[in-house]
Amino acid sequence: MFPSKSVCVKALVCAVSFFNGPLVQAQNYPNKPVRVISEYVAGNGGDVFSRQILGSISQAMGQAIVVENRGGSGGLVAVEAARRAPADGYTLLLASQNVPVTRRFLSKSEPIDPLVDLTPVSALWRTSLVFAVNPAFASKNIHDLVDYAKSHPGKLSYSTTGMGTQGHFAGANFANITGTQLLHVPYNDNRLITDVISGELPMTIGIISMVAPHVKAGRLRLIASAGQKRSEMFPEVPTVTEFMPNFEPPPTWTALFAPAGLPKAVLEKLNAFVVKGLAPAELRAKASGDGFDLIGNSAEEFATQIKKDIEIAGRLVKTAKIEPTD
């Protein structure tokens, strides 16, 4: 017995709907506000800056973006919340390199694979690390710093925001290349800056936006930038790589991800909104003045960048001799 004509028609309609569903979804995207789960704590520097950037992306999308702060566990809380959301483009993740790149080397837990467990959308911005010292400290440049470290083994201490952070990676890489012994002093509060200002420690390696106000006020002095290029905020300050070409700047970016399985058509449209949102010259100039370089790459370029950064982070962790802790 053959199926009736009506049954065949219904089956054909269902098949067409199945294959065209993602296309229709992309054509209508976005038709409601988009939720962004952020790893940044409400009110901190990363949160304030990200809301400015997301505001411009919201204008490009023509829809509101609602930020949901889920700080905690170095970004893992936000990542896990985003992973459980539908892959429809209406829930996104704002995350730094911590969980997607670095955590796999610092934790005994099964790592998050950002290319499988998430959908990379685009890197939004990159910031730079800087070597900053107390103004009374004798070293004026990288050469002086190396000479001091060699003549005072284990006596040159530097503060960072914690074990296994980008500042720690930069310090360990610097020590490895120069054959010196530096003393790493991890902090979990603003004392990493104030203790250098007071002279308790000679140096800090931190994000430029955290250090800049104190440099401008004369409370700290910059030795070098640990970024990929000179900072537009302090163009007179050389990079570490100008002195040591084999120094690898650690990854320091913040990006947008979507849950795994986001339809390609929606991803392409979402990425286009991000690129458009980051394009205004005044926005890029303001970001640069605050110590941030806007990126806005394609999803494919970002995925390639993640793979490269995982390799870099692996080498830096090995250099720093950091063992997984949990």
N, C-alpha and C positions, 0 to 999 in steps of 0.2 A: 504494500500500500504506500503510495507516494504522499508526501506532505501537501497540505492544501496551499493554495496560492497565497492566502493571508499569512500563513506561518512563514513561508519563504520571504515575503516582504518584511515581516517583523524581524526575521533573522538578519536580513540585509541591512535594515535600519540600525540594528544593534551593532553590527560589525562596523558600519560607517561611523557610528557614534564613538565606538571604542578607539578607532584609529585617529579620528579627528578631534577627540576630546582635548588632548594637550594643545592642539593648535587653537581651538576655540578659547581655551583657558588663557593662552598667551595673548590672543587678540583682545580679550576683555581685561587684561591685567594692566594696572591694578584698578579695581573698582570699589575698594574699601581701604580704610587705614591699614598700615603695615606696622606690625610689632617688631621691635628690635630688642632682643635680650642682650644686655651689655654686661661684660665682666667687671666694669669699673664701678666703684662705690659712688653712690650719689654725692655730688658736690666736690669730688676731688678733681685734680687738674685734667686727667684723662676724660672724665665725664663731661666737664665743662666744654672742653675742646671738641669732643665727639658730637655733642649736641649742636654745635655750630655747623659742623660738616654735614650732619644728618639733616639739618634744616635746609641746606642748599640742595641736597638730594631729594628731599621731600618736595621742594618747588619743581624740580625736574620731573618728578613722578606725577605731580598734580594730586597727591594724596598725603594725608597726615602721616607722620611717623611717630609712633608712641614708644618711648624708651622705657624699658623695664630693667632696672638695675638688679643684677644678681651676683654681687661680689662674693668672693670666698674661694678658698682652696686654690689660690693662684689662677683663677679663671675656670676651674673645672665645674663649679656649680652652674655657671652660665652655659657652658658647653653641653652638659648633660640635659639641662632644661630645653635647649634648642634641638637636641637630637630627638627628643620625644615628640616634637611638634610635627604637624602635617607638612609635607613637602609641596606646598602650593604657592610659595613666594610671599605669603602674608605673615610669616614668622622668620626672622633673620637673626643671626648671631653677630655681635660685635666683639671681636676677640683679638688679643695680642698674640705674639708668637709663642707665649708660654705653654699652653696646652697642645696646640697643633704641632709644634716643633720640638720644644725643649723637654717637656715632661717625660717623654719616652725614655730619656736618658737618666732621669732623676728619681723615678718611681719604679718600684717592683710590680706595681699593678699593670694590667694589660694596657698598652698605650692606645690613645685615640689615633686612628689613621685619618688625617684630614682629607685624604683623597677618596676614602671609602665611607667613613662614618659621617662625613659632611660633604657639602657641595661648595667648593671655593667659588666665590663670586668676583671679588676684586680686593686687592690691597688698597687701603685708603691713604695711609700716610706712613712715613718713616721718620724717626727722630734719631738724634745722634747722642752718643755718650761722650763725655769729656773728662779729662784728667784735670782736676782743680785742686789747688793747694792753698794753705794759709799764706797770706801775703808776706809773712816774715820768713817763710821757708826759703832756703838758699837757692834751690834749683829754679832756673829761669826757663829752661826748655828741656826737651827729651834727652839731649846729650848730657846735660847736667844731672838729670834724674837718674840716668843709667850709671853715671859716675858715682853718685851718692849711694845708690843701691849696692854697687860693687864694693865700695869702701865701708859700708855699714850693713853686712849680711844679716838679713832677718830683722833689721831695724826700721826699714821703710814700711810703714803701715798705711793701709788705705781702707776707707769705709765704702760699703755698698748697701743696697737694700736687702741683701740676704745671700745665703749659700745658693749656688747654681743660677744666679741672676746674670744678666748680660754684663753688668759691671764686674762681677766675679770672673766671668769668662775673659773679659778684656784684660784684667789684671794678671790672670794666670797665663794668658797667651803672651803678654808683654814680658813677664818674668822668664818664661820658657825660651823665648827668642833671644833675650839678652843674657841668659845664664845667671840671673840674679835671684835672690830670695826675698820675696815681699811677704808681709804679714797681712792677711786678709781679715778685716774686722766687720762681720755682718751686723746690720741693724734692721729693726722692723718699725722704726719711727723716724721723725725728723732729726733726731740727734746725729744721724749720719752726716748732716750738714753743720749743725751747730757745734759739734765736737771738733770739727776742723776749723771753724771760725774762731773758737776759743783757744785753739792750739793744743787740744788734747791729742789730736791726730794730725799728721802733716798733710794728708791728701784724701780726696774722695774721687771715686769714679762713678759718675751718675748721669742721668738724663739732663740734657742741656737746659730744658725748660725749668727744671728744679734749681739748677745752679745759677742761671743767668741773672736773676735779681740781685744775688749776693755779689756777683762779679761786677755788675754795674754800680753797686754801692761801695765797691772797694773792699768788701769783706773776704773775698776769695780772688784768686788769680788763676787764670787758665794756663795750663802747660801745653795741651794738645787736644785735638778732637780725635775720638776713636771711631768716627764715622767714615763713610765711604768718600766724602769730599768735605772741603772746608765749609763751615757754617756761614750762611749769609748774615747771621746775627753778629758773628765775630770773624769776619773774613781774614783778619790779620793773624789768626791763630792757625798754625799748621796742623795737618793730620799726622797721626802716628805713622801711617804708611809712607809719608814723605821721608821719614827717617828709616823706617823698616818696611820695605816693600812686601815682605812675607807675613806681615801682621794681617790677620783676618778680622775685620769688624764683625761683631756678633749681630745676628738679626735683631732689629728693633722696630717692628712694624705693628700696625693695627689694621684689621681687615674685616670685611663682611663675608659671612658664610651663610648658607642655607642648609636645612636638613638634607640628608642623603636622598637621592632620587628625584631631585627637582627637574621637571621636564626641560629639555634643552631649549625649547622655544621661550619658555618663561625666563630661564637663565640669561639668554641673550638679550632679552628686553630689559631685564633688571640690570644687567651689566651696563647697558647703554645709558640707563638713567643715572647710574653711579658716575660714569665717565662724564656725562653732561653736568652733573651736579658739582663735580670737582674742577670744572673747566674755567669758571670766572676768574679773570686776572686779579681782581681785587681780593678774592678769597685766597688765592694762592700766595699773593703778596703778604697778606695778614698772617697766614699760616707760617710762612717763611720767617717773618719777623718774630714769631713766637717760638721758633725753633723746630718747626715741623715741615717736612717736604711732602707735598701731596703727590700721590701716585696715580691711581685710577687706571690700572692695566686690565687687559682682557682676562677672562676666566682661564684661558689656556696659558697665558703668560704667568698668571698668578700660580697656577698649579706647578709650572716649571720652576718658579721661584721657590715654592715650598720644598720641592724635592732637593734643590740646591742647598737651601737653608738647613734642612735636616742633616745633610752631609757635613756642613760647616759646624753645626751644633755638636754633632758626634765627635768631630775632631777636637773641638774646644773642651768638651767634657772630659775627654781622654787626657788632654793637656793639663787640665785643672785637677785631675785625679779625684773626681767627685764620684762617690759611690751612691747608688740608689738608697733612699732612706725609708720608704714606706711601701 
